[in-house]
Amino acid sequence: MFFILAWRNIWRNKRRTLITVSSVLFAYVLATALLSFAEGFQRQLKETMIRQETGYLQIQDAYYFDEPSLDHTLEYGDNVKQAVAEFDEEIDYVVPRIQGFSLAAKEMSTRPAMVTGILPGQENKIRNLSGNMVRGEMFSEDDDFAVIAKGLADLLKLDIGDTLILIGQGYQAVTATGMFEVGGIIEFQLPEQNNTAVFLPLKEAQWYFAADNRLTNLIIMPADPDQINRLASELQSRLDDEWYTAKTWKELMPDMVGLMQMQNTVYTGIAWIFYIIVGFGIFGTILTMLYERMQEFGILLSIGMKRIQLGIIGLIETILIGLLGTTAGVLTALPIVYIFQQFPIKFTGEMAEYILRFGMEPVFPFVIDKHIFINQAYTVFGITLLIGLYTMRKMYSIQILEAAKN
């Protein structure tokens, strides 16, 4: 009976109810679309950084994260291989790397370079280096030539077949020197990477750095990225803490995690601004309805209706308005987000070039995430519940004689 009375009451003034429901709808749609875009952007940023830099999980020497140098490389021995092999079903693939800074030279020209030793088959799985080749070819594990970034090749005026000279410091302060034929040129969007990257077959890089069977990091790509924290903990339990550490991408990139958290705070704050505005709109509507029907309430109380019953009806009216607005919001937001997920926003011109500099595609898809939709529904429900409780309290304090005079 309370529900029927509340339903009839909110449709006494259809225009006012529709305006209030529409305001809830628009706030829900705007907040959901904003957060879906933010989630899509963050997922793309995370995937880009994980693919280009850290992977989801790494095994490193215990001191490498704090002091990243070749002196803190890890020995890729049986103990590490056995620990990883125990989780073979949970690990998609592993990517071994050894990298360090050197000077790249041709005749009298020198440039700083990041020399990275890789297994090309494994490396292609994580960032598809072969797909970015502009000249030449990618080496195999048993080759002995280098692949260099296009920017570095242009700076040193190197081309396919030329000799690249590398000079640096290897493991335990050994002088690292080597001469490698340039067999391929690869282009990156990120300028810093495009101007410094040099790739060597893993065995050649280990020879160059005098670090046989050693790695700076062993990247692990899990079959289920949601399990990386557990996987890291269990891997760590099977490794000697004195020599090895297993770190997740969040531990390896704390600055990016902080940036994502700040973005979440900003976007959530904007969404709350929408809801606060709508909340005041609903509050104003409910107060108007309350004062317009004050005489009616006085009469109902005078003929024996209990205050608690009157308050419950007012509470249900408020919640019904919120539910109508939320339902309409879900039915409106879902197709909008779906369309932008299938046909994402594409940037062009200077904005596209700026985004490409960070190694990201200038395309931002929306994400259909049930948690976003559910959380927004909870938010609307919470706001309407608070307003409804205020309405209930107001009705409970009505004075019969004063109400009857209105």
C-alpha positions as a Markdown table, in Angstrom:
| # | Residue | x | y | z |
|---|---|---|---|---|
| 1 | Met | 0.0 | 0.0 | 0.0 |
| 2 | Phe | 2.8 | 2.4 | 0.8 |
| 3 | Phe | 4.4 | 1.7 | -2.5 |
| 4 | Ile | 1.2 | 2.3 | -4.4 |
| 5 | Leu | 0.5 | 5.6 | -2.6 |
| 6 | Ala | 4.1 | 6.8 | -3.2 |
| 7 | Trp | 3.9 | 5.9 | -6.9 |
| 8 | Arg | 0.7 | 7.8 | -7.3 |
| 9 | Asn | 2.0 | 10.8 | -5.4 |
| 10 | Ile | 5.1 | 11.3 | -7.6 |
| 11 | Trp | 2.9 | 11.4 | -10.7 |
| 12 | Arg | 0.6 | 14.1 | -9.5 |
| 13 | Asn | 2.8 | 16.6 | -11.1 |
| 14 | Lys | 4.2 | 14.7 | -14.1 |
| 15 | Arg | 6.3 | 17.6 | -15.5 |
| 16 | Arg | 8.1 | 18.1 | -12.2 |
| 17 | Thr | 8.8 | 14.4 | -11.8 |
| 18 | Leu | 10.0 | 14.1 | -15.3 |
| 19 | Ile | 12.4 | 17.0 | -15.0 |
| 20 | Thr | 13.8 | 15.6 | -11.7 |
| 21 | Val | 14.2 | 12.1 | -13.3 |
| 22 | Ser | 15.9 | 13.7 | -16.3 |
| 23 | Ser | 18.4 | 15.5 | -14.1 |
| 24 | Val | 19.3 | 12.2 | -12.5 |
| 25 | Leu | 19.6 | 10.6 | -15.9 |
| 26 | Phe | 21.9 | 13.2 | -17.3 |
| 27 | Ala | 24.1 | 13.2 | -14.2 |
| 28 | Tyr | 24.3 | 9.4 | -14.4 |
| 29 | Val | 25.1 | 9.3 | -18.1 |
| 30 | Leu | 27.8 | 12.1 | -17.8 |
| 31 | Ala | 29.5 | 10.5 | -14.8 |
| 32 | Thr | 29.4 | 7.0 | -16.4 |
| 33 | Ala | 30.7 | 8.2 | -19.7 |
| 34 | Leu | 33.5 | 10.2 | -18.0 |
| 35 | Leu | 34.6 | 7.3 | -15.8 |
| 36 | Ser | 34.4 | 4.9 | -18.7 |
| 37 | Phe | 36.7 | 7.1 | -20.8 |
| 38 | Ala | 39.1 | 7.5 | -17.9 |
| 39 | Glu | 39.2 | 3.8 | -17.4 |
| 40 | Gly | 39.8 | 3.2 | -21.1 |
| 41 | Phe | 42.6 | 5.8 | -21.1 |
| 42 | Gln | 44.3 | 4.3 | -18.1 |
| 43 | Arg | 44.1 | 0.7 | -19.4 |
| 44 | Gln | 45.7 | 1.8 | -22.7 |
| 45 | Leu | 48.4 | 3.8 | -20.8 |
| 46 | Lys | 49.1 | 0.8 | -18.5 |
| 47 | Glu | 49.2 | -1.7 | -21.4 |
| 48 | Thr | 51.6 | 0.6 | -23.3 |
| 49 | Met | 54.0 | 1.0 | -20.5 |
| 50 | Ile | 53.8 | -2.6 | -19.6 |
| 51 | Arg | 54.5 | -3.7 | -23.1 |
| 52 | Gln | 57.2 | -1.2 | -23.8 |
| 53 | Glu | 59.0 | -1.1 | -20.4 |
| 54 | Thr | 58.4 | -3.4 | -17.5 |
| 55 | Gly | 56.0 | -6.3 | -18.3 |
| 56 | Tyr | 53.6 | -7.3 | -15.6 |
| 57 | Leu | 56.2 | -8.9 | -13.3 |
| 58 | Gln | 60.0 | -9.0 | -13.1 |
| 59 | Ile | 62.6 | -11.0 | -11.3 |
| 60 | Gln | 65.6 | -8.9 | -10.6 |
| 61 | Asp | 68.7 | -8.9 | -8.4 |
| 62 | Ala | 67.8 | -7.8 | -4.9 |
| 63 | Tyr | 69.7 | -4.5 | -5.3 |
| 64 | Tyr | 68.9 | -3.7 | -9.0 |
| 65 | Phe | 65.8 | -1.6 | -8.4 |
| 66 | Asp | 67.5 | 0.8 | -6.0 |
| 67 | Glu | 70.8 | 0.8 | -7.9 |
| 68 | Pro | 70.2 | -0.2 | -11.6 |
| 69 | Ser | 73.6 | -1.1 | -12.9 |
| 70 | Leu | 75.3 | -4.1 | -14.5 |
| 71 | Asp | 77.0 | -4.9 | -11.2 |
| 72 | His | 73.6 | -5.9 | -9.9 |
| 73 | Thr | 72.6 | -8.3 | -12.6 |
| 74 | Leu | 71.1 | -11.6 | -11.6 |
| 75 | Glu | 72.5 | -15.0 | -12.5 |
| 76 | Tyr | 70.0 | -16.8 | -14.7 |
| 77 | Gly | 70.8 | -20.2 | -13.2 |
| 78 | Asp | 68.9 | -23.4 | -12.4 |
| 79 | Asn | 67.4 | -21.9 | -9.2 |
| 80 | Val | 65.6 | -19.2 | -11.0 |
| 81 | Lys | 64.6 | -21.4 | -13.9 |
| 82 | Gln | 63.2 | -24.0 | -11.5 |
| 83 | Ala | 61.2 | -21.4 | -9.5 |
| 84 | Val | 59.7 | -20.1 | -12.8 |
| 85 | Ala | 59.0 | -23.6 | -14.1 |
| 86 | Glu | 56.8 | -24.4 | -11.0 |
| 87 | Phe | 54.3 | -21.9 | -12.3 |
| 88 | Asp | 54.5 | -22.9 | -15.9 |
| 89 | Glu | 50.7 | -23.2 | -16.2 |
| 90 | Glu | 50.2 | -19.7 | -14.8 |
| 91 | Ile | 52.9 | -18.0 | -16.9 |
| 92 | Asp | 52.2 | -17.2 | -20.6 |
| 93 | Tyr | 55.9 | -16.5 | -21.5 |
| 94 | Val | 59.1 | -15.0 | -20.1 |
| 95 | Val | 61.3 | -12.3 | -21.6 |
| 96 | Pro | 65.0 | -12.2 | -20.6 |
| 97 | Arg | 66.8 | -9.0 | -21.0 |
| 98 | Ile | 70.2 | -7.5 | -20.2 |
| 99 | Gln | 70.7 | -3.8 | -20.8 |
| 100 | Gly | 73.1 | -1.0 | -20.0 |
| 101 | Phe | 74.2 | 2.4 | -21.2 |
| 102 | Ser | 77.1 | 2.8 | -23.7 |
| 103 | Leu | 78.5 | 5.2 | -26.2 |
| 104 | Ala | 77.6 | 4.3 | -29.8 |
| 105 | Ala | 80.1 | 5.6 | -32.3 |
| 106 | Lys | 80.9 | 5.8 | -36.0 |
| 107 | Glu | 84.3 | 7.3 | -36.9 |
| 108 | Met | 84.4 | 10.6 | -34.9 |
| 109 | Ser | 80.7 | 10.8 | -34.0 |
| 110 | Thr | 79.4 | 9.4 | -30.7 |
| 111 | Arg | 76.0 | 9.3 | -29.1 |
| 112 | Pro | 74.7 | 7.8 | -25.8 |
| 113 | Ala | 72.9 | 4.5 | -26.4 |
| 114 | Met | 70.8 | 2.0 | -24.4 |
| 115 | Val | 72.1 | -1.4 | -25.4 |
| 116 | Thr | 69.6 | -4.2 | -24.8 |
| 117 | Gly | 70.3 | -7.9 | -25.3 |
| 118 | Ile | 67.1 | -9.8 | -26.2 |
| 119 | Leu | 65.8 | -13.1 | -27.5 |
| 120 | Pro | 63.9 | -11.8 | -30.6 |
| 121 | Gly | 61.2 | -14.4 | -30.5 |
| 122 | Gln | 60.3 | -13.6 | -26.9 |
| 123 | Glu | 60.7 | -9.9 | -27.3 |
| 124 | Asn | 58.3 | -9.8 | -30.3 |
| 125 | Lys | 55.6 | -11.3 | -28.1 |
| 126 | Ile | 55.7 | -8.3 | -25.7 |
| 127 | Arg | 56.3 | -5.4 | -28.0 |
| 128 | Asn | 56.5 | -6.6 | -31.7 |
| 129 | Leu | 59.9 | -5.1 | -32.6 |
| 130 | Ser | 59.9 | -6.8 | -35.9 |
| 131 | Gly | 56.7 | -5.0 | -36.9 |
| 132 | Asn | 58.5 | -1.7 | -36.5 |
| 133 | Met | 61.4 | -2.5 | -38.8 |
| 134 | Val | 61.9 | 0.1 | -41.5 |
| 135 | Arg | 65.0 | -1.4 | -43.1 |
| 136 | Gly | 66.9 | -4.6 | -42.9 |
| 137 | Glu | 65.7 | -7.5 | -40.7 |
| 138 | Met | 65.5 | -8.6 | -37.1 |
| 139 | Phe | 68.3 | -10.9 | -36.0 |
| 140 | Ser | 67.8 | -14.4 | -34.7 |
| 141 | Glu | 69.2 | -15.8 | -31.4 |
| 142 | Asp | 72.4 | -17.1 | -33.2 |
| 143 | Asp | 73.1 | -14.0 | -35.3 |
| 144 | Asp | 75.8 | -11.5 | -34.3 |
| 145 | Phe | 74.6 | -8.2 | -35.9 |
| 146 | Ala | 72.8 | -5.2 | -34.3 |
| 147 | Val | 69.5 | -3.6 | -34.8 |
| 148 | Ile | 69.4 | 0.1 | -34.0 |
| 149 | Ala | 66.7 | 2.8 | -33.8 |
| 150 | Lys | 66.1 | 5.0 | -36.7 |
| 151 | Gly | 66.9 | 8.2 | -34.8 |
| 152 | Leu | 70.2 | 6.9 | -33.7 |
| 153 | Ala | 71.0 | 5.7 | -37.2 |
| 154 | Asp | 70.3 | 9.2 | -38.6 |
| 155 | Leu | 72.4 | 10.9 | -35.9 |
| 156 | Leu | 75.4 | 8.7 | -36.6 |
| 157 | Lys | 74.7 | 8.4 | -40.3 |
| 158 | Leu | 74.5 | 4.6 | -40.1 |
| 159 | Asp | 72.9 | 2.4 | -42.6 |
| 160 | Ile | 72.5 | -1.4 | -43.3 |
| 161 | Gly | 75.9 | -3.0 | -43.5 |
| 162 | Asp | 77.8 | -0.2 | -41.7 |
| 163 | Thr | 79.8 | -0.9 | -38.5 |
| 164 | Leu | 78.6 | 0.3 | -35.1 |
| 165 | Ile | 81.2 | 0.7 | -32.4 |
| 166 | Leu | 80.0 | 0.4 | -28.8 |
| 167 | Ile | 82.1 | 1.5 | -25.8 |
| 168 | Gly | 80.9 | 1.2 | -22.2 |
| 169 | Gln | 81.4 | -0.4 | -18.9 |
| 170 | Gly | 80.4 | -4.1 | -18.3 |
| 171 | Tyr | 79.9 | -6.4 | -15.4 |
| 172 | Gln | 82.2 | -5.6 | -12.4 |
| 173 | Ala | 83.7 | -2.6 | -14.1 |
| 174 | Val | 85.1 | -4.5 | -17.0 |
| 175 | Thr | 85.6 | -2.3 | -20.0 |
| 176 | Ala | 83.0 | -3.2 | -22.7 |
| 177 | Thr | 84.0 | -2.7 | -26.3 |
| 178 | Gly | 82.5 | -4.2 | -29.4 |
| 179 | Met | 82.1 | -3.8 | -33.2 |
| 180 | Phe | 78.8 | -4.9 | -34.7 |
| 181 | Glu | 77.4 | -4.8 | -38.2 |
| 182 | Val | 74.1 | -2.9 | -38.5 |
| 183 | Gly | 71.6 | -5.5 | -39.9 |
| 184 | Gly | 68.3 | -3.7 | -39.2 |
| 185 | Ile | 66.9 | -0.3 | -38.4 |
| 186 | Ile | 63.7 | 0.0 | -36.3 |
| 187 | Glu | 61.6 | 3.1 | -35.7 |
| 188 | Phe | 59.9 | 4.0 | -32.4 |
| 189 | Gln | 57.4 | 6.8 | -31.7 |
| 190 | Leu | 59.0 | 7.8 | -28.4 |
| 191 | Pro | 61.8 | 10.2 | -29.3 |
| 192 | Glu | 64.1 | 9.2 | -26.4 |
| 193 | Gln | 63.8 | 5.6 | -27.4 |
| 194 | Asn | 64.2 | 6.3 | -31.1 |
| 195 | Asn | 67.4 | 8.2 | -30.5 |
| 196 | Thr | 69.2 | 5.8 | -28.2 |
| 197 | Ala | 68.0 | 2.2 | -28.7 |
| 198 | Val | 70.5 | -0.5 | -29.8 |
| 199 | Phe | 69.4 | -4.2 | -29.8 |
| 200 | Leu | 71.8 | -7.2 | -29.8 |
| 201 | Pro | 71.1 | -10.9 | -29.6 |
| 202 | Leu | 71.1 | -11.9 | -25.9 |
| 203 | Lys | 74.3 | -14.0 | -26.1 |
| 204 | Glu | 76.2 | -11.2 | -28.0 |
| 205 | Ala | 75.1 | -8.6 | -25.4 |
| 206 | Gln | 76.2 | -10.8 | -22.5 |
| 207 | Trp | 79.6 | -11.2 | -24.3 |
| 208 | Tyr | 79.8 | -7.5 | -24.8 |
| 209 | Phe | 79.0 | -6.7 | -21.1 |
| 210 | Ala | 81.2 | -9.6 | -19.9 |
| 211 | Ala | 78.2 | -10.9 | -18.1 |
| 212 | Asp | 77.8 | -14.5 | -19.3 |
| 213 | Asn | 74.5 | -16.1 | -18.3 |
| 214 | Arg | 73.4 | -12.9 | -16.4 |
| 215 | Leu | 70.3 | -10.7 | -16.9 |
| 216 | Thr | 69.3 | -7.3 | -15.6 |
| 217 | Asn | 65.7 | -8.5 | -15.5 |
| 218 | Leu | 63.6 | -11.5 | -16.3 |
| 219 | Ile | 60.1 | -10.3 | -17.4 |
| 220 | Ile | 57.2 | -12.6 | -16.7 |
| 221 | Met | 53.9 | -12.2 | -18.5 |
| 222 | Pro | 51.2 | -14.1 | -16.6 |
| 223 | Ala | 48.3 | -15.9 | -18.2 |
| 224 | Asp | 45.9 | -14.0 | -15.9 |
| 225 | Pro | 47.2 | -10.4 | -15.1 |
| 226 | Asp | 44.8 | -10.2 | -12.2 |
| 227 | Gln | 46.9 | -12.8 | -10.3 |
| 228 | Ile | 50.2 | -11.0 | -10.5 |
| 229 | Asn | 50.3 | -10.0 | -6.8 |
| 230 | Arg | 49.8 | -13.6 | -5.7 |
| 231 | Leu | 52.2 | -14.9 | -8.4 |
| 232 | Ala | 54.9 | -12.4 | -7.3 |
| 233 | Ser | 54.5 | -13.5 | -3.7 |
| 234 | Glu | 54.7 | -17.2 | -4.4 |
| 235 | Leu | 57.7 | -16.7 | -6.7 |
| 236 | Gln | 59.5 | -14.7 | -4.1 |
| 237 | Ser | 58.9 | -17.5 | -1.5 |
| 238 | Arg | 60.8 | -19.9 | -3.8 |
| 239 | Leu | 63.7 | -17.5 | -4.3 |
| 240 | Asp | 66.5 | -16.5 | -2.0 |
| 241 | Asp | 65.6 | -13.0 | -0.7 |
| 242 | Glu | 69.2 | -12.1 | -0.3 |
| 243 | Trp | 69.8 | -12.4 | -4.0 |
| 244 | Tyr | 66.5 | -12.1 | -5.9 |
| 245 | Thr | 63.3 | -10.1 | -5.8 |
| 246 | Ala | 60.1 | -10.4 | -7.7 |
| 247 | Lys | 58.4 | -7.0 | -8.4 |
| 248 | Thr | 55.1 | -6.2 | -10.0 |
| 249 | Trp | 54.6 | -3.4 | -12.5 |
| 250 | Lys | 53.1 | -1.2 | -9.8 |
| 251 | Glu | 56.2 | -1.5 | -7.7 |
| 252 | Leu | 58.4 | -0.9 | -10.8 |
| 253 | Met | 56.4 | 2.2 | -11.9 |
| 254 | Pro | 55.3 | 4.0 | -8.7 |
| 255 | Asp | 55.1 | 7.4 | -10.5 |
| 256 | Met | 52.7 | 6.0 | -13.1 |
| 257 | Val | 50.6 | 4.4 | -10.3 |
| 258 | Gly | 50.5 | 7.8 | -8.5 |
| 259 | Leu | 49.5 | 9.5 | -11.8 |
| 260 | Met | 46.6 | 7.1 | -12.3 |
| 261 | Gln | 45.4 | 7.5 | -8.7 |
| 262 | Met | 45.5 | 11.3 | -9.1 |
| 263 | Gln | 43.5 | 11.0 | -12.4 |
| 264 | Asn | 41.0 | 8.7 | -10.6 |
| 265 | Thr | 40.6 | 11.3 | -7.8 |
| 266 | Val | 40.1 | 14.1 | -10.4 |
| 267 | Tyr | 37.5 | 12.2 | -12.5 |
| 268 | Thr | 35.7 | 11.0 | -9.4 |
| 269 | Gly | 35.6 | 14.6 | -8.1 |
| 270 | Ile | 34.1 | 15.8 | -11.3 |
| 271 | Ala | 31.5 | 13.0 | -11.2 |
| 272 | Trp | 30.6 | 14.0 | -7.6 |
| 273 | Ile | 30.1 | 17.6 | -8.8 |
| 274 | Phe | 27.5 | 16.3 | -11.2 |
| 275 | Tyr | 25.8 | 14.4 | -8.4 |
| 276 | Ile | 25.9 | 17.2 | -5.9 |
| 277 | Ile | 24.2 | 19.5 | -8.4 |
| 278 | Val | 21.5 | 16.8 | -9.1 |
| 279 | Gly | 21.2 | 16.1 | -5.4 |
| 280 | Phe | 20.3 | 19.8 | -4.7 |
| 281 | Gly | 17.8 | 19.6 | -7.6 |
| 282 | Ile | 16.1 | 16.5 | -6.1 |
| 283 | Phe | 16.2 | 18.1 | -2.7 |
| 284 | Gly | 14.5 | 21.2 | -4.0 |
| 285 | Thr | 11.9 | 19.2 | -5.8 |
| 286 | Ile | 11.1 | 17.1 | -2.7 |
| 287 | Leu | 10.9 | 20.2 | -0.5 |
| 288 | Thr | 8.5 | 21.9 | -2.9 |
| 289 | Met | 6.3 | 18.7 | -3.0 |
| 290 | Leu | 6.5 | 18.7 | 0.8 |
| 291 | Tyr | 5.3 | 22.2 | 1.4 |
| 292 | Glu | 2.6 | 22.0 | -1.3 |
| 293 | Arg | 1.1 | 19.0 | 0.4 |
| 294 | Met | 1.4 | 20.2 | 4.0 |
| 295 | Gln | -2.3 | 20.7 | 4.4 |
| 296 | Glu | -2.9 | 17.2 | 3.1 |
| 297 | Phe | -0.4 | 15.8 | 5.6 |
| 298 | Gly | -2.1 | 17.6 | 8.4 |
| 299 | Ile | -5.5 | 16.1 | 7.4 |
| 300 | Leu | -4.0 | 12.6 | 7.1 |
| 301 | Leu | -2.5 | 12.9 | 10.6 |
| 302 | Ser | -5.7 | 14.3 | 12.1 |
| 303 | Ile | -7.8 | 11.3 | 10.8 |
| 304 | Gly | -5.4 | 8.8 | 12.4 |
| 305 | Met | -2.5 | 8.2 | 10.0 |
| 306 | Lys | 0.7 | 7.6 | 12.0 |
| 307 | Arg | 3.7 | 9.8 | 11.4 |
| 308 | Ile | 6.0 | 6.9 | 10.7 |
| 309 | Gln | 3.7 | 5.7 | 8.0 |
| 310 | Leu | 3.7 | 9.2 | 6.4 |
| 311 | Gly | 7.5 | 9.4 | 6.7 |
| 312 | Ile | 7.9 | 6.0 | 5.0 |
| 313 | Ile | 5.7 | 7.1 | 2.1 |
| 314 | Gly | 7.9 | 10.2 | 1.7 |
| 315 | Leu | 11.0 | 8.1 | 1.8 |
| 316 | Ile | 9.7 | 5.7 | -0.9 |
| 317 | Glu | 8.7 | 8.7 | -3.1 |
| 318 | Thr | 12.3 | 10.0 | -3.0 |
| 319 | Ile | 13.8 | 6.6 | -3.7 |
| 320 | Leu | 11.4 | 5.9 | -6.5 |
| 321 | Ile | 12.5 | 9.1 | -8.3 |
| 322 | Gly | 16.2 | 8.1 | -7.9 |
| 323 | Leu | 15.4 | 4.6 | -9.2 |
| 324 | Leu | 13.6 | 5.9 | -12.2 |
| 325 | Gly | 16.5 | 8.2 | -13.0 |
| 326 | Thr | 19.1 | 5.5 | -12.5 |
| 327 | Thr | 17.2 | 3.0 | -14.6 |
| 328 | Ala | 16.8 | 5.5 | -17.4 |
| 329 | Gly | 20.5 | 6.5 | -17.0 |
| 330 | Val | 21.7 | 2.9 | -17.4 |
| 331 | Leu | 19.5 | 2.3 | -20.5 |
| 332 | Thr | 20.9 | 5.5 | -22.0 |
| 333 | Ala | 24.5 | 5.2 | -20.9 |
| 334 | Leu | 25.0 | 1.6 | -22.0 |
| 335 | Pro | 24.5 | 2.1 | -25.7 |
| 336 | Ile | 26.5 | 5.4 | -25.7 |
| 337 | Val | 29.5 | 3.8 | -24.0 |
| 338 | Tyr | 29.2 | 0.7 | -26.3 |
| 339 | Ile | 29.2 | 2.9 | -29.4 |
| 340 | Phe | 32.4 | 4.7 | -28.2 |
| 341 | Gln | 33.9 | 1.4 | -27.3 |
| 342 | Gln | 33.4 | 0.1 | -30.9 |
| 343 | Phe | 34.2 | 3.4 | -32.5 |
| 344 | Pro | 36.7 | 5.0 | -30.2 |
| 345 | Ile | 37.8 | 8.7 | -30.2 |
| 346 | Lys | 40.6 | 9.2 | -32.7 |
| 347 | Phe | 42.9 | 12.2 | -32.4 |
| 348 | Thr | 44.6 | 13.7 | -35.4 |
| 349 | Gly | 47.1 | 16.5 | -36.2 |
| 350 | Glu | 49.2 | 18.0 | -33.4 |
| 351 | Met | 47.3 | 16.2 | -30.6 |
| 352 | Ala | 48.0 | 12.8 | -32.3 |
| 353 | Glu | 51.7 | 13.6 | -32.7 |
| 354 | Tyr | 51.9 | 14.6 | -29.0 |
| 355 | Ile | 50.3 | 11.4 | -27.9 |
| 356 | Leu | 52.5 | 9.3 | -30.2 |
| 357 | Arg | 55.5 | 10.8 | -28.5 |
| 358 | Phe | 54.5 | 8.8 | -25.4 |
| 359 | Gly | 54.4 | 5.6 | -27.4 |
| 360 | Met | 50.6 | 5.4 | -27.3 |
| 361 | Glu | 48.2 | 5.2 | -30.1 |
| 362 | Pro | 46.1 | 8.4 | -30.5 |
| 363 | Val | 42.9 | 6.4 | -30.0 |
| 364 | Phe | 41.0 | 6.3 | -26.7 |
| 365 | Pro | 38.3 | 3.6 | -26.4 |
| 366 | Phe | 35.7 | 3.7 | -23.7 |
| 367 | Val | 35.3 | 0.7 | -21.5 |
| 368 | Ile | 32.1 | -1.1 | -20.5 |
| 369 | Asp | 32.9 | -2.0 | -16.9 |
| 370 | Lys | 30.0 | -3.3 | -14.7 |
| 371 | His | 31.7 | -1.8 | -11.6 |
| 372 | Ile | 31.4 | 1.7 | -13.1 |
| 373 | Phe | 27.7 | 1.3 | -13.8 |
| 374 | Ile | 27.0 | -0.3 | -10.4 |
| 375 | Asn | 29.0 | 2.3 | -8.4 |
| 376 | Gln | 27.1 | 5.1 | -10.1 |
| 377 | Ala | 23.8 | 3.4 | -9.2 |
| 378 | Tyr | 25.0 | 3.1 | -5.6 |
| 379 | Thr | 25.9 | 6.8 | -5.5 |
| 380 | Val | 22.5 | 7.9 | -6.8 |
| 381 | Phe | 20.8 | 5.6 | -4.3 |
| 382 | Gly | 22.9 | 6.9 | -1.5 |
| 383 | Ile | 22.0 | 10.5 | -2.4 |
| 384 | Thr | 18.3 | 9.8 | -2.7 |
| 385 | Leu | 18.3 | 7.8 | 0.5 |
| 386 | Leu | 19.8 | 10.8 | 2.4 |
| 387 | Ile | 17.3 | 13.1 | 0.9 |
| 388 | Gly | 14.5 | 10.6 | 1.7 |
| 389 | Leu | 15.6 | 10.3 | 5.3 |
| 390 | Tyr | 15.5 | 14.1 | 5.6 |
| 391 | Thr | 12.0 | 14.1 | 4.1 |
| 392 | Met | 11.0 | 11.4 | 6.6 |
| 393 | Arg | 12.3 | 13.4 | 9.5 |
| 394 | Lys | 10.5 | 16.5 | 8.2 |
| 395 | Met | 7.2 | 14.6 | 8.0 |
| 396 | Tyr | 7.7 | 13.2 | 11.4 |
| 397 | Ser | 8.0 | 16.6 | 12.9 |
| 398 | Ile | 4.8 | 18.1 | 11.3 |
| 399 | Gln | 2.5 | 19.9 | 13.7 |
| 400 | Ile | -1.1 | 19.0 | 12.8 |
| 401 | Leu | -2.7 | 22.4 | 13.6 |
| 402 | Glu | 0.0 | 24.4 | 11.7 |
| 403 | Ala | -0.2 | 22.0 | 8.8 |
| 404 | Ala | -4.0 | 22.3 | 8.6 |
| 405 | Lys | -3.8 | 26.1 | 8.4 |
| 406 | Asn | -1.6 | 26.0 | 5.3 |
